Amino acid sequence: MKAKHYLIGVYLVIALLFSFYLKGCSDTADRSYSYNFGKALAWPISMFK
């Protein structure tokens, strides 16, 4: 398995775990899971800007 595939997989796992956190314990808990998953996908990207 190439390093790129490994990094993408790790990124998705982190986003999935973070979306569970957002759905259960954040200010956006009243929003849908897909909203929180989208926010979790974009959150790590915003750290590197």
N, C-alpha and C positions, 0 to 999 in steps of 0.2 A: 504494500500500500504506500502510495506516495505521501510525502509530508504535507502537500497541499490538501489532499483528501482528509488527512488526519486533523489538520487545523480547522477545516470547514466543519467536520464532525464535532469537534470540541466546542466550537463556536455555537453550533446549533443546540448542543446539550446545555451549555451555559444559558442560552436564551430560553430554552424550555424550562429550566429550573427557576430562572428569574421571573418568567411569566406566571408560574405557580405562586411565587411570592407576591407579585403584583396583584393577582386575583384574590389572594386571601388576606393580605396584611397592608394594603396601601390605600391611598386616597382614591385610586381608580378601581377599587374592589367592586363597586356597583356597576361598572362597565362590563361588556361581554368579554369572554375569554379571548376571542380573536383580536379585540382591541388591545388587550394586555400583551398578547403574544407579539403583535406588531410593534408595540412599544418596547418590548424586551429585545426584539431583533435589532432595533435601531439604537438602543441604549449603548452597547459597547462601541458602536461606530462613532457616536458623539464624543466619546472619551479621547479619541485619537485625532480630533480636529485641532 
